Structures are given as C-alpha cells and as structure tokens.
Amino acid sequence: MSRKHSKDLFDDTTMTFGEHLEELRLRLWRAIVGLVLVTGITMFFGDQVMGIVRKPIEDALRSRQDKLHDDDAKPFDAAKTWNDFWDWARGKSKPAPGPEHEPLIDPKSMRVQIDPFDLLTALHEAAPERFPAPTPKPTAVEINAPDSNGSEPSAEPKEKSISLTITAPEIAQWRHLHELEQLPKVLTVQEAFMTWLKVSFVAGLVLSSPWVFYQMWLFVAAGLYPHERKYIHIYLPMSSGLFLGGAAFCFYCVFPFVLGFLLQFTADLKFHQQVRVTDWIDFAIMLPVMFGISFQLPLVMLFLERLSIFEVKDYREKRRIAIFVITVISMVLTPAEPYSMLMMMIPMIILYEFGILICRWFPKPKPFDDEEEEQKKTMVATT
C-alpha cells in the first residue's frame, strides 16, 4: 500500500536551532566582509565621494551669492532650476563668455567697467596740463528737449563703458574670502575628518546594500518553503533598484528645488546663511534614505496582498484614502517645505498605481499548488 502524500508544508524544511545559528553566522560574516571591502574602496576615493555629496549645497550657495551681487536677479524660479538641471544632465553647457567677461588668470587682478566720462574727469584732475577737461554730460532736460527741427528725440543715447584691469594684492584676499563664503563651514578641528569617515561609511553601506540585503534574504530563505524561495530572486533586485532609484531621484532632482527654496526663504527673512558641514551631511543622508524607503511602496503593497490583508480591488476602491495617506507620509518624511513634499508625493502616487499593476501581474499562488502539481505528475507516471 502506497503511503499517502503529505500536504504538510513543513516537511523537509526543518532546521535545528544550531543550524539556524550557523546559517546566521555565515550570512552575517559574508555581509560584513562585503561591507568592509566596499567601504575600503569608498574611503580610497573619499575625496571624490565628498565632492559628490558637497556639490548640491556648494552649487546652491554659489548661485545664491551670484544673485546677491546681481542687480537683475529674480526670486527663486522652480522652472528655471528644473531646466538648468536637465541642461546639466544632457551635458549642455552655457554659452562661452565674451571677451570682456573672460576670467583672469592672475588672482590679484580683476576687470571692472567704468564710465569714460568719469575716467577722463579723473585724468584731468590728476594731470590737467596733459588731459583737457571732458565735455559735460547732457542733462535729462537737454536729452528730452526737441531738436532744431522741432521733432522729438528718437531715443535716449546709451552710455558706453570701458573695461579696465586692476591689480592689487588685496584682490586675491578678497577673492579667497568670497570663495570661502560659498563653501560649507566646519567649527571644530576634527569635524572635517569625522565627516569624511561618516560619508565614506555611508557610501559604502549604500553601495554594498544589494549584497547585504541578499545575505539577509538568504538567511530568511533557509526557513522558507521550497516554493517560496524563488521570490527572493524576483523581489530582491526590485527592492534594491527602487531604493537606489529613490535615493538618486532625491539627490539629483529634489535637492536643487529644496535648497533653492530654503536659501531664498532665509534671504527673505534677512538672515545670513552659513551651512555647517555636519548639518548638511545629516540632511543629505536623511532625505535620500527617506525617498529610498518611500519608493518601496509597490513591494509593500504586494507583500500585504500576499498576506491577504488587502486585495487588488481594495487598492482600487480605496485610492482616495491612499492618496491622503501618501500626502501625510510625504509631509512627515520630508522637511516642512512644499517642494520636497510634492516631489515625494507625486512619485509615490505613481508607484501606488504601479503596485496595483504588480499585484495583477503576479497573482497570489495557492498554498498547495506545488503539492497538487507533484501529485498530478505522480499519477501520470503510475498510469
């Protein structure tokens, strides 16, 4: 008499406590080794990594300084910031400056624009015997007066300016102070070194996260059923891709808007902005991590659907409630300003719809599908 086929899902999946500890030790050791190797690489290229992390705030501070010295500067324009970002992403550079605006090689020199009348007046005052007095400028009444024919003047004549190069040791000092004003600040001697270590470690953790997550999933897989282990190879790459994609989206798309708004808001309140390196690093780490976690929404929806907590029709019917919850989550996970909140909320709404599609594309399997399939194959072989 043949033995009845068992439908106990725990058959052939039992591990002793010691085997679980050995599996945990093995996976932790491999995860730590991978983390240490990648962190060593990021520490070797620590200067480049620090340059990448510092670039958003330095660009924002430099842009803010340029606006302070630009009389025609306009308030923060989100559309212009977005266009500048895409020009940078596509490799489009701004037009080359003209000859009068070309940068000087000598740091002690600078080029200034002056009025020819003021220059002639100064030369006449310095050496009246060599330089005659310049013709006085016409007044506004004389400019607007009609000519000899009685006709109105066509337009107000434009004043010309000439470019002069000034050289002085103080110019180099002023330029150095101006460049320092555009850089983040450190307040203690060891702050720069500790920040370098922190950034290198976080960069190593982010880059090694797929390997670390893979080892974690392998440990979990040791306690899963055979028909469930195949999902690791599907969901792990998707989870890592969504996390890294969310972090990259925040770093390259959200930061230009957020920093532009915050610096402009600080200037409107008449505050002098000085950015500390440690504060910026914490902000630059926290916000991308929040975006990476929020981008896991499709997998969370799929996980809840697999646990039979929600169904696909529930996701569709409760769409308005979900959008409200997403809005609240975006407000909590981002700083209290509109741009980062909107730029987290909109992708999460899109990912919510993507999660519904994933639940439809990967229907929930029945718990005994593999057992029933094996029974059918056995019956066919015996007949």
RABEL-V414591 format. One record per backbone hydrogen bond with DSSP energy under -0.5 kcal/mol. NH is the residue of the N-H (numbers start at 0). CO is the residue of the C=O. Records with the same first field share a line. If there is no record, write none. Layout:
NH->CO  CO
//
This chain:
8->6
10->7
12->9
19->15
20->16
21->17
22->18
23->19
24->20
25->21
26->22
27->23
28->24
29->25
30->26
31->27
32->28
33->29
34->30
35->31
36->32
37->33
38->34
39->35
40->36
41->37
42->38
43->39
44->40
45->42
48->44
49->45
50->46
51->47
52->48
53->49
54->50
55->51
57->53
58->54
59->55
60->56
61->57
62->58
63->59
64->60
65->61
66->62
67->63
68->64
69->66
70->68
72->69
77->75
80->76
81->77
82->78
83->79
84->80
85->81
86->82
87->83
88->84
89->85
90->87
91->86
92->90
100->97
101->98
108->105
109->165
111->163
113->161
115->159
118->114
119->115
120->116
121->117
122->118
123->119
124->120
125->121
126->122
129->126
130->126
131->129
142->138
143->139
144->140
146->150
149->146
161->113
163->111
165->109  163
167->107
170->167
171->167  168
172->168
173->169
174->170
175->171
176->172
177->173
178->174
179->175
180->176
181->177  178
182->179
184->274
193->189
194->190
195->191
196->192
197->193
198->194
199->195
200->196
201->197
202->198
203->199
204->200
205->201
206->202
207->203
208->204  205
211->207
212->208
213->209
214->210
215->211
216->212
217->213
218->214
219->215
220->216
221->217
222->219
223->220
227->224
228->224  225
230->227
231->228
232->228
233->230
234->230
235->231
237->233
238->234
239->235
240->236
241->237
242->238
243->239
244->240
245->241
246->242
247->243
248->244
249->245
250->246
251->247
252->248
253->248  249
254->249
256->252  253
257->253
258->254
259->255
260->256
261->257
262->258
263->259
264->260
265->261
266->262
267->263
268->264
269->266
270->265
272->270
273->271
275->273
276->184
279->275
280->276
281->277
282->278
283->279
284->280
285->281
286->282
288->284
289->285
290->286
291->287
292->288
293->289
294->290
295->292
296->293
299->295
300->296
301->297
302->298
303->299
304->300
305->301
306->302
307->304
308->303
309->303
314->310
315->311
316->312
317->313
318->315
321->317
322->318
323->319
324->320
325->321
326->322
327->323
328->324
329->325
330->326
331->327
332->328
333->329
336->334
340->336
341->337
342->338
343->339  340
344->340
345->341
347->343
348->344
349->345
350->346
351->347
352->348
353->349
354->350
355->351
356->352
357->353
358->354
359->355
360->356
361->357
362->360
368->365
371->367
372->368
373->369
374->370
375->371
376->372
377->373
378->374
379->375
380->376
381->377
382->378
//
